[in-house]
Amino acid sequence: MDLVSEKVVRQFIEDGFAVIPGFLSPSEVADLKAATNEVVSDYCKDSQISIFRNQSRDTYFAESGDKIRGFYEEGAIDKAGCLRVEKAEDGLNKVGHALHTFHPTFRRITFSSKVKEVLKRLTSIKEATINQSMVIFKHPKVGGVGTLVGFWIALDEATKLNGCLHFFAGSHKAKKVYQRFIRNQDKSSETLFVHTGEPVPKLPSGTLVPATCKPGDLVVIDGLVIHQSEPNTSDQPRMAYTFHVIDGSVSYSSENWLQPTSANTFEKLNDVDVQA
């Protein structure tokens, strides 16, 4: 069976995203969930409490690009900086940003021939380079809104109730970059990162298209398409593995928050050969 159908190609071109059902097999999904449990267990032993949306002065976040670190949901931490949830792992927003380099299971999936096929069929990227990877959590009753191509792989069923992705279909055609999260150029400031540009405009009700998924489904995302996910109002978790692909042949801005380091976590897809 053709992994990338003509329907998928048309949807990606027209809408700026496309869903590829059954991208991962049930056993591959199970492997990623087991790997996530390993990472979370290791992380939660003696973890620093870092809130995902408070990164502007957070060196723990700033130095996470070439490591595996976890970040909590704002709603999981009280005013005293203590966890509101019984288990630390139940309050995590995400774990990343170099899973693709340092954990063998994530590495095997990220650099698989299936990923290479999708990029070849859907993009014109010359030097596909993985620059970050993470597992994103949408715990029940916790969680908020949230040249590049994103791979978003559902590890749980993603529904409208538990925070599936929503897209402003076709918005990528404007070729417009709204807010960017960059390194503060004012070296005298304690603020490490700042947002630049204009915010995404408020969209009329009913504008966004939901991308519901079964475990193992892949959502391929154009880096310019407007998208978000709503809070998880259900009793079911919504976990996903996601990674970003940039074109290594294009100049990479020194302003970007995430920068290459001596750990070499910006890896060219075709330089890594894995069995998957």
Secondary structure by P-SEA (a helix, b strand, c coil): cccccaaaaaaaaccccccccccccaaaaaaaaaaaaaaaaaaaccccccccccccccccccccccbbbbbbbccccccccccccccccccccccccccccccaaaaaaaacaaaaaaaaaccccccccccbbbbbbbcccccccccbbbbbbbccccccccccbbbccccccccccccccccccccccccccccccccccccccccbbbbcccccbbbbbccccccccccccccbbbbbbbbbbccccccccccccccccccccccccccccccc
